[in-house]
Amino acid sequence: MSFPLIINSTHRQSNNTYTVPLATNTDLNEYEVSIGNGFVYYSWYNISASLNNNSFQLIIPNNATTTTVTYTIPDGAYNITTLNEWLEKQLVSGGYYLRYAGDASNVTTGAIRQANIYPCKFQINPATYSIQFIAIGLPRTADLVAPKFNGYVTGGFVLPTSADTSAQLVIASTNTFSSIIGYAAGTFGSGVVVTGSSATVESTLIPNVNPISSVEMRLSCISNIISQNSQLLHIFTNGGVRLGELIDISPVQLSFIPCVGQHRNLTLQFFDQSGRILNMLDSNIVIKLVFKPKNISA
């Protein structure tokens, strides 16, 4: 004999906390509980201010000197491709790129205009399980000729006056963006690259693009004597689904954990694998808990 209890969005207290009232003040000392079924939306970010992994700097040659630009990434779910796309937009916004101007004949001939050229980018290297920082040797005004830069003009910044200069990446020790791309704190890239060519720096640490590898569910009424966290009920991953998609967190089979105490309300909470509060943006969840008397089959 078992007893189901449903927790859903109507029980939400905060982004990671749901409290469901029981019919009466209930003695659960002789009961145990398991997740029966569960469905939540993948709605938490891998890069955010709360995770302190959303910032880095670029040192960009500019005229006769360099400019250090701090980039703060908006909270979101990113992979290296989308992170690089975001960086390109910021470089365009700041004018730190080269755009193709072509000549007046393009208007009438319809000649294909070329893609923007950016001073640097992030790129995945699957062969070495690393993230590359690739910087190009930026041109001087005199270098805007064939073959590499013919037809290009600056997007706004002043081209360097010295040849063979390039952007550098700066990772601070005060945030954990380093773990996202696999770089220790420091400055990467020599700042000296032959104009028109590129130089690549490989990450030396294993990149952890998604620092939330799994989610812990904790229930206020249980007594898990094995776990350091006595309220640990269940663990799940995003199951390979994309942001905004539904995750089926139902277990393959019921796994019962003893309950303890008398309760008028039960609180279910979600944390990441490191015990940090999980900032779930979508409260539309459905969790079925199954209670049964101890030593009785479900």
C-alpha positions in Angstrom: 0.0 0.0 0.0 1.4 3.4 -1.0 0.3 7.0 -0.9 1.1 9.5 -3.7 1.7 13.3 -3.1 2.0 15.8 -5.9 4.2 18.9 -5.9 3.7 21.4 -8.6 4.2 25.1 -9.5 1.4 26.1 -7.1 3.7 25.1 -4.2 6.6 27.3 -5.3 8.2 29.5 -2.5 11.4 30.6 -4.4 13.4 29.5 -7.5 14.6 26.3 -5.8 12.0 25.7 -3.0 8.6 24.2 -3.1 6.4 23.6 0.0 3.3 21.4 0.0 0.8 21.2 2.8 -0.3 17.9 4.1 -3.9 17.1 4.9 -3.2 17.0 8.7 -0.2 17.0 11.0 1.2 13.6 10.0 3.6 11.3 11.8 5.9 10.0 9.1 8.3 8.0 11.4 6.9 4.7 10.2 7.0 5.7 6.5 9.5 5.9 3.7 9.4 7.9 0.5 10.6 7.8 -3.1 10.3 9.8 -6.2 7.6 8.2 -8.3 7.6 10.5 -11.4 9.0 13.9 -12.0 9.1 16.5 -14.8 11.0 19.8 -14.7 12.1 22.2 -17.4 15.8 22.8 -18.1 15.8 26.4 -17.0 19.0 27.1 -15.2 22.1 28.9 -16.5 25.7 27.7 -16.8 27.1 31.2 -16.8 25.7 33.8 -14.4 26.6 36.5 -11.9 25.5 34.2 -9.0 28.0 31.5 -10.2 30.7 34.2 -10.5 31.9 32.9 -13.9 30.7 35.6 -16.2 33.7 37.9 -16.7 37.0 38.2 -18.6 39.1 40.8 -20.3 40.8 41.4 -23.6 43.8 43.6 -24.2 43.4 45.0 -27.7 46.0 47.0 -29.7 44.6 50.4 -30.3 46.7 53.2 -32.0 50.1 53.4 -30.3 49.0 51.6 -27.2 46.5 49.0 -26.0 43.0 49.1 -24.5 41.9 46.7 -21.8 38.2 45.9 -22.2 36.2 44.0 -19.5 33.4 41.8 -20.9 30.6 40.8 -18.6 28.5 37.9 -20.0 24.7 38.1 -19.4 23.3 35.3 -17.4 22.4 32.4 -19.8 23.1 28.9 -21.0 26.1 29.0 -23.4 28.3 26.6 -25.2 31.6 27.7 -26.8 29.9 28.5 -30.1 27.2 30.7 -28.6 29.8 32.3 -26.3 31.9 33.2 -29.3 28.9 34.6 -31.1 28.2 36.8 -28.1 31.8 38.0 -28.1 31.6 38.9 -31.8 28.6 41.1 -31.1 30.5 42.8 -28.3 33.5 43.4 -30.5 31.3 44.9 -33.2 29.5 47.1 -30.6 32.8 48.4 -29.3 34.2 48.9 -32.8 37.0 46.3 -32.3 36.8 44.6 -35.7 37.4 45.1 -39.4 34.6 45.4 -41.8 34.6 44.9 -45.5 34.1 48.2 -47.4 34.9 47.0 -50.9 34.6 49.6 -53.6 31.8 51.6 -55.2 31.4 49.0 -58.0 29.9 46.6 -55.4 26.7 48.7 -55.5 26.2 48.0 -59.2 28.0 44.7 -59.7 26.7 43.0 -56.6 30.1 41.7 -55.7 30.1 39.5 -52.6 31.1 41.4 -49.5 33.4 39.5 -47.1 32.8 38.6 -43.5 33.9 40.7 -40.6 37.4 40.1 -39.2 37.7 39.9 -35.4 40.9 40.3 -33.4 40.3 37.0 -31.6 37.9 34.1 -30.9 37.3 31.0 -28.8 37.3 27.7 -30.6 36.8 24.1 -29.6 39.6 21.6 -30.3 37.9 18.2 -29.9 41.1 16.3 -30.6 42.7 17.6 -27.4 39.5 18.3 -25.4 40.5 21.9 -25.0 39.4 25.4 -25.8 41.6 27.5 -28.1 42.1 31.3 -27.9 43.0 32.4 -31.4 44.3 35.9 -32.0 45.3 37.4 -35.4 48.1 39.8 -36.1 46.2 43.1 -36.6 47.0 45.3 -39.6 48.3 48.9 -39.6 46.6 51.3 -42.0 49.3 50.6 -44.5 48.5 46.9 -44.3 45.0 47.3 -45.6 46.0 45.9 -49.0 45.9 42.5 -50.8 45.7 39.7 -50.0 44.5 39.4 -46.4 43.0 42.8 -45.7 42.2 44.3 -49.1 38.9 46.1 -49.0 38.7 46.2 -45.2 38.4 49.2 -42.9 38.4 49.5 -39.1 35.0 49.1 -37.4 35.8 52.1 -35.2 39.0 51.5 -33.2 42.3 53.1 -34.3 44.5 50.5 -36.0 47.8 49.9 -34.3 50.8 51.9 -35.4 53.1 49.0 -34.9 53.2 45.8 -37.0 52.6 42.3 -35.7 50.5 43.1 -32.7 47.6 41.0 -31.4 44.9 40.8 -28.7 45.5 39.0 -25.4 43.1 37.2 -23.1 43.1 38.1 -19.3 41.5 35.7 -16.8 41.1 37.0 -13.3 41.6 35.0 -10.2 38.5 36.6 -8.6 36.0 34.7 -10.7 35.6 31.2 -12.1 35.2 31.9 -15.8 38.6 30.2 -16.0 36.9 26.8 -15.4 34.5 27.4 -18.2 37.2 27.6 -20.8 40.0 25.7 -19.1 42.5 28.5 -18.4 44.1 29.3 -15.1 44.2 32.9 -14.0 46.6 34.9 -16.1 47.2 36.6 -19.4 47.2 34.5 -22.6 48.7 35.2 -26.0 52.0 37.0 -26.5 50.5 40.1 -28.0 53.0 39.7 -30.9 51.7 37.9 -34.0 52.8 38.4 -37.6 50.3 40.7 -39.3 47.8 38.6 -41.3 48.6 35.3 -39.5 47.2 33.9 -36.3 48.5 32.4 -33.1 46.7 29.8 -31.0 46.8 29.2 -27.2 45.4 25.9 -25.9 43.7 25.6 -22.6 45.8 23.7 -20.1 42.9 22.6 -17.8 39.9 20.5 -18.6 37.2 23.0 -19.7 33.9 22.7 -17.7 31.5 24.6 -19.9 28.5 23.4 -17.9 29.5 23.7 -14.2 26.1 22.3 -13.2 26.6 18.7 -14.1 23.8 17.3 -11.9 20.9 18.4 -9.6 20.2 17.3 -6.1 16.7 17.1 -4.7 16.3 17.4 -0.9 13.1 16.6 1.0 12.5 18.0 4.5 11.0 14.8 6.0 13.6 12.2 5.2 16.6 10.8 7.1 19.3 9.6 4.8 21.8 8.2 7.3 24.3 7.3 4.5 24.6 10.7 2.8 26.4 13.7 4.4 23.3 15.5 3.4 20.6 13.7 5.4 17.8 15.1 3.3 19.1 13.9 -0.1 16.3 12.3 -2.0 17.3 12.1 -5.7 19.8 13.2 -8.3 19.3 13.9 -12.0 21.0 15.5 -15.0 19.6 17.5 -17.8 19.5 14.3 -19.8 21.0 15.9 -22.9 17.9 18.1 -23.5 18.3 21.8 -24.6 17.5 24.8 -22.5 13.8 25.2 -22.2 13.0 21.6 -22.9 11.3 19.1 -20.5 13.5 16.8 -18.4 12.0 13.5 -17.3 13.6 12.9 -13.9 11.6 9.8 -13.1 13.7 7.0 -11.7 14.0 3.6 -13.4 12.8 2.0 -10.2 11.5 3.4 -6.9 14.2 3.9 -4.3 12.7 4.4 -0.8 14.4 6.5 1.9 13.1 6.5 5.6 11.2 9.5 6.8 11.4 11.0 10.3 9.2 13.3 12.4 5.8 14.8 12.4 5.0 17.2 9.6 2.2 19.6 8.5 4.2 20.7 5.4 6.9 19.2 3.4 9.6 21.2 1.6 11.4 20.1 -1.6 14.5 21.9 -2.7 16.8 21.8 -5.7 20.6 22.3 -5.5 23.5 21.7 -7.9 26.1 19.0 -7.3 28.2 21.4 -5.1 25.3 22.2 -2.9 24.6 25.7 -4.4 21.0 26.9 -4.7 19.7 26.0 -8.2 18.2 29.1 -9.8 15.3 27.4 -11.7 13.7 30.0 -13.9 10.7 27.9 -14.9 8.5 26.9 -11.9 6.3 24.6 -14.0 7.3 21.3 -12.4 5.4 18.2 -11.5 6.8 15.8 -8.9 5.0 12.7 -7.6 6.3 11.5 -4.3 5.3 8.0 -3.2 5.0 7.2 0.5 4.6 3.7 2.0 4.8 2.2 5.4 8.3 0.9 6.3 9.0 -2.8 5.6 6.0 -3.1 3.2 6.4 -3.5 -0.5 5.1 -0.7 -2.7 
